[in-house]
């Protein structure tokens, strides 16, 4: 059975981004998934179903997840189907991110609870149901994971990403002056070299 790579995009991304990773995994079939929902509960179900279908045909699965896509994956209960993961600028503490956005927008918990959903001036809709779900379902992730993080990430602080990496025994690579969105030629070159380096280190141990 062949090995597979599954790419899960972040907000505003698409499954087509998986094309970038095909040259980096020439020995694997690379798939990209476009999810139709945008919540940890529903999107997690979509991802679980998709990964389950791939797992029926492939022995080893490598996951590449970007930004909020990583958060959705950690809520998808797919640990047992994934052999290794690469997280790019992952959202690892959604509760903190939501409460920080609430503070920035001047919204209190009582206001959000009363109104249910509140639109903000910076384009994000804040949801009381979403916040409650996040609090009631803390992240549980047991997959061997490598994390790529930009020092200028505006969504996740260095302390938050370091704490997550330590707690989950994940390797953490920081690109100085890197952003949350890896998109420039320099940033993508750094990302590609990061994956190549990790693949070389992990190849003997994983045989994938």
N, C-alpha and C positions, 0 to 999 in steps of 0.2 A: 504493500500500500504506500502511496506517495505521501509526502509531507505537504501541509497547507499553511498559508499565511492569510489571516483575515484582518482587514483594515477597517477600523471604525472611525469615522470622521468626527470632527467637532462641529460647533454651531456655524452654519453658513457654508460648510464643506459638502463634499459629495463622495460617493463611492468611486468616482472616476479618479480620485487622488491615489488610488491603489496602484495605478500605472507607474507611479514614481518608484515604487518599491520592487517592481518585478526584476530589474537588473541587479538589485541587492540580494535577491533570493532566487538565483537561477535554478536551484535544485528543488524549488517548491512551486506549487500552483498558488497564485496570489488572487485573493478575492476581496472585493470591496462591498460593503453593505450600506444601503440607503434605508435608514429607519424612517417611519412615517409619523411617529409620535414624538413627544419631547418631554417626557417625564420619567423619573427613575422607575416607577412601577410599570408603565406600559412599554416604554422603550426597552427596559430590562427583559420583559417577556419576549419582545421581538428579537432581541439579540440572542436570548437563550434558545429560541426555536431555530434561528438561523445557524448558530454554531452547532446545535444538535444534528442538523441535517448534514453539515460538512463532516462532522465527526464520524458519521456512518461510513464515509468513503475514504477517510484519511486517518492514518495511524497517529501522526504527531501534528499538533496545531500550534502555530506561533501567532500571537495576537499583537497587533500594532494599533494603539488607540490614541487619539488626539484630544486634548482639552476635556470638554464635558463628555466626549465619547468614552474616555477612560472611566469617568464617574459612573456612566450608565452601565459599562461592562462590570464594574465592581458591584453593581446592584442586580446583575443578571443571573447570579448563581451558576456561573460557568467554570468555576475553579477546577472541577474534576475533569473538564474537557480540554483544558488549555495546558500546554507543556511549558511555555515561556511567554512572557509579555514584555513589550516595549511601550512605555508610556511617554508621550511627547507633550510637555506642558500640561500635565494632568490636573484636573480639579479634584483635589483629594479631601477637602473639607467644605462641603457644600453649605452646611449650616453657617459656618463662619462667613462664607462669601455672601450668603443671603442677608445675614444680619449687618454686614458691612454696607451692603447696598441700601438697606433700610436706613441706616444711619446717614448715609450720603444723601438720600432722598428726603430725610427728615420725617420718616414714617415710624410710628411706634408699633409695638406688637398688638396693642389694643385696637389701634386703627386698622391694622391688617386683618385681625381676627374679625372685626365687625364688618368690614367691606368685602372680605374674601379675596379679591384680586384688586391690585392698584397698579396703574400704569405710571411709569416714571418719565422724567424729562430726558433721561439718557437711553430710552428705548427698551428698557426691560420691564416686563410685567412681573410684579411680585405677588406670590400666591400663599395664602395661609395654609391651604391644604398641602402644598408642596413642602413648605417649611415643616409642617407637622410630620409628614412622611419621612423626611430626612432625619428628624430627631428620633423617630420611632424605629428606624432601620439603619443603625450605624453600620458603616462599611466593614465588611469582613472579606479579606482577600488573602489567599494563601499561595498564589502562583509566584514562581520565581520571576522577579520583575526588575528591569532596568529602566531608570527614569532619566529623561533629558529635560533640563530646566534652564530657562534664560534668566540671568541675574536681574533683568529689567522686566520680568513678568509682572503685569499690573493686576492679575487676578489672585495670585497665590504668593504669600510672603516666603522669604527664605526659611524662616523659622518653621512655618507650616509644612513646607515640603521636606525639610530635614527631619522633622518629627515623624512624618508619615514614613519616610524611607527607613528610619531607625526602627520604628515599631513593626514594620512589615519585612524587615531584613532585605530591603531592596537596594540595589546599587544606584547611586545618584551622581550624575554628571552635570556640571554647571557650565554653561557657555557665558563667559563674561560679556556683558553688553547685549546678550541675546534677549529677544522679546518673547511674549506669550505666543505670538504667531510666528513660527519659523517660515519665512517666505523669501528672504533675500538670497542672492547667490551665495554669500558668505555663510549665512545661517543653514542653508540646505546642504552645503558642502560639509559643514560641521556635523549636521545630522547624519549624513551618509557615512562619514568616517566613524561616527559613534556606533552606528549599527554594524559596520564591517568589523570594528574592533571587538565589539561584544560577541559577534558571531564566531570570531576566531577563538576567543577565550572560552566560549561555551560549547564549541563544536564537539570536543572530545567527551565532555561530561554528558552532553545531551544526545550526541549522535544525530543532531538535526541542524 
